[in-house]
Amino acid sequence: MTQTLAEDSVENAIRSLDLTAKVRLLSGARMFSLHAEASIGLEEIVMSDGPTGVRGEAVVGGRESCLLPSASLLAQTWDRQVLEEVGGILAEEAMDQRTHIVLGPTINLHRTPLGGRLFECFSEDPYLTGALAAAYVRSLQRHGIGASPKHFLANESETQRTTVDCVADERALRELYLLPFEIVEQDARPWTVMASYNSVNGTTATEHGELIDRILKGEWGFDGLVMSDWFATKRAAESANAGLDLVMPGPETVWSTGLEKAVRSGTVKEETVDEHVRRLLRLAARLGAFAGTRTWPTAVPRPDGELRRGQLRRIAAEGMAVLKNDRGVLPLAGAGPVAVIGRHATDTVAQGGGSARVRPPHVVSIADGLASALGRENVTVVDGVETRTRLLAAPASLLRDPETGTPGIRVRALDGHDGLIESRHLDVAELEVAEDGWLATAATIELSADVALPGPARMRVGVIGPGDWTVTAPGHCESFTVTPHKGPGGGLHRPKSHAAVVALEPGARITATTGPHFEMRIIGLVLTAAPRPAAAAIREATDAAARAETAIVVVGNTQEQETEGEDKKTLALPGDQDALVAAVAAVAPRTVVVVNAATPVLMPWIDDVDAVLFAGLPGQEAGAAVAAALTGDIEPAGRLVTTFPARDGEGPAWSTEPVDGRLVYAEGTRVGYRGWHGSGTEPLFWFGHGLGYTTWDYTGAAITGTDGPTVTGVSVTLSNTGERRGKETVQVYRIPDNGETPRLIGWAQVSLGPGESGTVRVECDARTQRIWDAAGHRWLPLTGGTLAVARGLGDIRTTVPLDAAQEA
């Protein structure tokens, strides 16, 4: 269908619909779908959460999907081609699930390292974020799958996220928080954008006409659809007049109940409603869901197939960053005795918590990945200290359905007289209870399973999810209440848990019952080993480390720290992990620390260990990717996307706690490395840091192009002075001499063998070399200063004075 024909069809459709029909289309039909309208040839449109995996409509227990590395780890590749590859994987996953729109990427910034949802965002730098996101969006939409960059705007933290007023000056909004959206709009033309929960300078984001109507749609020319975040829309007329096009989810929303009344009362013009419908139908046409039938592929690569596993292993490993590597400990050489230590080695965290969570076909633990790569006979695995306080649902491998004996649990819906309404087997230990689901009419929900233990054991037995519960096991009966978190999705995201230690025999039956609870929620059974004292765990770890040639200590965060809906209070590793690392480093001949976390952590032991690999949240192939990185099978060529403080409280922005409902971005444009530079405080690791496995020499840096005071190109000669092939990320920063903050203006990558040299040409972006003049409401070019050609601002290799730009 040509564009003209499509637009004609859209206009004809709008004329054929009455006001009631038009308003109906502008709210979701269900949680993740939009209304069909047969009279105009509009088909149902299906959406899915999934910046790093297409989850589908089920929050838990749905179909298995590829679990990619988290967005922050993807960004550590600094590689647009990798992000294009990721977009292609997600598009194929979406097509296989008959899903039209993937709700991502998340392009808010890493303003403060305490942000709980940073794992889902790319970086602290707006240019890096925007450029990588544009590659992701282009690739998705090239395959006919819509992207939805989010959350528009200033949603950099989770505390009070549905009510907080984020207060930022106009310059900071333009130069930092709007810039990634501007880059994506100009370079990738996304088909949708998602408005956030929070307010910006006193106006809720879904009603922010300055941001949506004037800047996004007017100034930038965005011709797509603006949807609300789920349950974010507060008022009908105000949001409709501000430029919001679609309210999610549905079917009952403030628009379905109030928008038609607002039109009939004259508060909203019908032409405004027509424009929203126009954008909806334009989106549907792009998705193949309007005036035509979408065709879907009959086969795509399986999430657990060799093609996908190889892709995800490589992508994750390439994004991992070597932060320290004394004495060339890495890559691991030989196959001497290795002690793999830490709870994260066996309970590897592959993804963050919240709406982005997917059900992968498997997660390769770091312990299994290393044992496979190094030989099981060479690897001793030691559990380590506790890391979780909020427990997860039990793995299905530990449970058996009492009726069928197959892995999983039995779920029964009972009426008020204990009569059976329905009984189902689940192959996972958790499920979603929804208002319109099969459990909606149950007076009692019963979860039961027989434990599949190899022998008697002391285990924590309990449940996740809000409700009034009774849990029974042999010799144990306990009743208690689990409360939901406050705010939208409080029963779905970060479900709380409760468990007690029980002595169990193999085959013992666990039963948990709960009554009605008038909110969507996730519930499930908990079964995990009883905790043991940290001192005993550390003693076992040091014994193993002393006998090994290399101790690999795996530490990290869990979904308690890295999650939607909740921010961190500290960057310290949870539990006694720091004490574990220090104790192992005191006795091991060589100590390598693998950090299984998406965002900065404190490292009080950094001077005592030989090497640190920052592994991120690596997705389903986690352990295989870590093993490939540690052995050098794949070079971990990643560069950090967030500056790491050495201590809590350091850095230009820290607290995420609003005061009287307002979170003031007092640091202005001095976010991340921009604020660290010249502050007098040295971070633990700079944005852009990463050692790789070889060394580099930089010579002959020169400016190759200018447009007035704006630099358009830089070249530099690189030589690989090490003994291994490596990939280098050449970063160019512009450092003004007038008190302005430094900013990344371009980067390029090159792969060279040992002894090889090559010229690297870096294209520099004019959008990073301008200053917003708030008084004149205009952009002014950045003038003066110095160009730094660097491996991060902590490792500047050469500089070029900007007066050279005038001579180029």
Secondary structure, DSSP 8 states (H G I E B T S, - for coil): --HHHHHHHHHHHHHHS-HHHHHHHTBEEETTEE--BGGGTB--EEEEE-TTS---S-SSS---------HHHHHTT--HHHHHHHHHHHHHHHHHTT--EEE--B-----STT-TTGGGB--S-HHHHHHHHHHHHHHHHHTT-EE--B-BTT----TTTTT-EEE--HHHIIIIISHHHHHHHHHH--SEEEE-SSEETTEEGGG-HIIIIIIIIIIS---SEEEE-TT----HHHHHHHT--BB-S-SS-HHHHHHHHHHHTTSS-HHHHHHHHHHHHHHHHHTT-BSS-----S----TTSHHHHHHHHHHHHHH-EEEEEGGG--S--S---EEEESHHHHS---S-BSTT----S----HHHHHHHHH-GGGEEEE--S---SS-----GGGEE-TTT-SBSEEEEEE-TTS-EEEEEEESSSEEEE-TTSTTTT-SEEEEEEEE--SS-EEEEEEEESSEEEEEEETTEEEEEEE---SSTTTTTSS--EEEEEEEE-TT-EEEEEE---SS-EEEEEEEEE----HHHHHHHHHHHHHHSSEEEEEEE--TTTSBTT---S-SS-STTHHHHHHHHHHH-SSEEEEEE-SS----TTGGG-SEEEE-----TTHHHHHHHHHHTSS--B---SS-B-SSTT-SS------BTTEEE-TTTT--THHHHTTSS---SB-TT---TTS-EEEEEEEEEEEETTEEEEEEEEEEE-SSS-EEEEEEEEEE-SSS---EEEEEEEEEE-TT-EEEEEEE--GGGSEEEETTTTEEEE--S-EEEEESSTTSEEEEEETHHHHH-
